[in-house]
Amino acid sequence: MYIDADCHISAKPTGFEIGIDELLKRLDAVGVDQAVCWPMLTYNREVAADNKAIYRGSQMHAGRIIPFGGVNPRLGIEAARTELERCIGDYGMRGIKLNGARDNYYIDDPQLSLPLIERIASARLLLALHCGANDYERTHPFRIAKISDLFPELKIMIVHMGGAGMPSLHDAVIELAQRYHNWYLIDSEADYRKVHQALHILGAERVCYGSDTPFTPMRFEWGIRQVVYQDLSLTEKVRVFGGNIQALLQDR
């Protein structure tokens, strides 16, 4: 079972943005079975519409779409709470993604972020966090560590594993991940040398493949990662290319 752990869906695909149908075409083209999907760009105030599109896609294609919601507290904390409850109760989302870099807040902010994370943890959902050099301060790994200290049972997907810009935060992510065993590193936009470092230090059970579609062409990312992971054993490849995500979902 191949799973892409980083795909973005828009309710209004207008070219660069894609909807469920286009995503399925791209998955089929590279032979990937399922995709973790979250909203495209929450700062355009379409987050609720994107969440609904992901939910509907997961209902129509239950074996293909793994629905994750997104919320943006910068659009109003009460609105974010309401949307989060919709994602949990009405949509049955498997996890929630927060992106402090894009939406301009610290991911451990006690007013904007932590109340949402507390609810995510109590609902036993997975939490996905953007972690990249495009916003050192707001998404730094030490802030994720603070979140893990507060919610030690919460499983966290570290999207880009500190990449998405230069110089990267890969080393900090890998070092802290040795302490926080509930962190799972998503390799989208990550330097292949640091991916190898993570595999060596953390093991294949802590690294997951993700393309960051449509921000990067899925067929390129899929092809590149075949080379990056070519020396892994069959068991390790199964884990990285989908098995780890499956295990996380089954644990919920």
N, C-alpha and C positions, 0 to 999 in steps of 0.2 A: 504494500500500500504506500504509494507516494503521496506526500502532503506538502504543499507550499504554505509555509507558516507566515506569510506576509503579503497580503493582497488588499488593495483598496478599491472600494465600490462607490460609485456615485449614482444618486437617483436620477440625475440629469446628464447622461453621457453625451458630451457635445464635441468630441474629438479626442483630446488627450485623456479626459476622464472616460472610464469605461463602466458599463453595467454588467449584470450577471451573464447575459448572453455572450458578450464579447469575452468575458473572462473564461467561460466554458470552452469557447473556441480555442483560446490560447492554451488552456490546460490540455485539451485534446491534442493539440499540435505537438506537444512535447511528451505526452503520455503520463501526465500527472493526474492522480485520481481525485484528490480533494484539495480544497484551499481554505485556509483561515482568512476570513474577510472582515474588514472593519471599514468605517467611513473614510471617504476620500479626504476632504478638507473641512474641518469643523469651523474654521473661522469665516466661511462663507455663509454661516447660519443655516446650512442645509443639513446639519447633523441629524435632526429628527427624521427628515426625509430619507437620508442615507441609511439610517438604522432600519427604517421600515422596508426599504428596498432589499437590504441584506436578509431581513426576516422572511420576506416573501420569497426570495431566492432560495433560502434554506428549506422552505416548505415545498417548493416546486421541485427542488433538486436535493432531496434530503441526503443522498449518498455522496454529494459532491461539495456542498457548501457548509462550512463550519462557521456559524454566525457568532461574531464578536461585536458588541456595541461600542459606541464612542460617546463621550460626554465632554462638554467644554464649560467649565465653571466661569469663564470670562463672559459667557452669555447670560450670566446670572446664576448664583449658586442654587436658588430654589428651582429654577428651570432645569438645571443640571440634575438635581435630586429627582425631579419628576420624570425626566427622561431616563435616568438610571432605573427607577422603579418600573418604568414601562419595559425596559430592556430585560429586567429580571422576571417580572410577573407576566407580562403579555407576550413577550417574544421568546422567552426561554434562552437567552443568549448564553453561550458557554464561557464567555469572558468579556472583559471591558478593557479598552485601550485608552490611555491618557497620553497626551502629547504636549508637555509644557513648553517645548521649543517653539512649536508652531502656534500655540495658543497663548503664549506669553504669561506663564505662571510657573512658580517653583513647584516641582512635583511633590515636595514635602510640606507645602504651605498649610499651616494649621487651620486656616479658614476656607481656602479654595479646594485643596486637594485631599487632605486627610479625612474629612468627613465622608467623602465619596469612597475613598479606599476602605474605610471602616465598614461601610455597607457592602462593598464588593467582597471583603473578607468574610463578613457574617453570612453572606449568601453562598459562600464556598465557590465563588467563581475564580477563574484565572485572571490575573492582572497583567496586562501588557503595557510596558513603558518604553517610549522613545528614549534612547540614550545615545547622544551623539555630540560630536565636536562642534556642530553648528549652533549649539547653545551650551557651553561649558557649565555656566552657573546654574541654570534652571534644571538641567537633566543630569548633573554629575553623578557618577556611581555612588559617591558617599551619601547622597540624598536617598538613593535606593536602599542603601544599607540602613539608614535611619528608619525607613519604612519597614524593612524586614525586622528590625529590632522591636518595633511597635506591634507588628503582626507576624510573628514567627512561623505560623502555619500557612501563611499566604504564599502560593506558588506564583512566581513572577517571571514573565518572558521579557528578556532584555533585548529589545528590538534594535538591530544594528550593532549590538555588543560594543558600543562606544565609538562606532565609525561615523558614517554620514558627514564627513568633513575631515579636515586636516589642521593641525596634527590630531591624531585620534586619541580616544580615551580607552583603547583596548586593554592596555596593561593594567589600568586601575580596575576595569571590569573583571579581568581574569584573576587578579590578585584577591579581590573581595569575594569573588565567586567560590574561592577555596574555603572561605569562612561560612558563606551563606549557601547551603546546599539546596535551597529552594529556588535558586536562580537557574534559568535555562536561556542559553544564548542563541539568539536568532541571527544567522550569518549574513543577512541582507546588507549590502554595501560595506561589508567588512573586508579588510585586507587579508588576502589568503594566507600570508605569513603568520598573522595573528590568529587566524582560524586554526592553523596547524599548531600554534602554541597552545591554544585552548584545548585542542584535542589531546595534546601531550600531557598537559597539567591536570585537566578536569576529566578527560575521558569522553568518548563518543556519546555517552548517555546524557551529556549536558549541552550538546550542540544540535541545533535544528536548522534545516535548510529553509530559506525564504527568499523570494525574488524581489520584493518591493514593487510589484506590478501595480500601476503602470509607470511608475517613476523610472524604472529600468525595463528594457525589453525582456520578457520572460524567457524567450528562446535563448538569448545570450547568457542570462544568469544560469539557466539550467545546464547549458553546455559548459560554461566555465566551471561550475561546481562538480561536473563529472570528472574534470581533470584534477581539481583541488582534492577530491576525495578518492582518487583512483587507487591509492595504496592502502585504503582501509580494508579490513576483512569484510566478508559478506554480512556478518552479523552487525558490524559497526555501521556499514552503509544503510542497512535496514533501519537502524536507530536514527541516524542523522536525517535520512530522507523521508521520515514519517513516523517511525516507531516511537520516538520520544514524545511527539505530540499526541499520538494515540494513547500512550500510557498516562499522560497528564489529563486527558479528557476522561479516561476510564476511572481515574482517581477522584473525580468530582462527585 
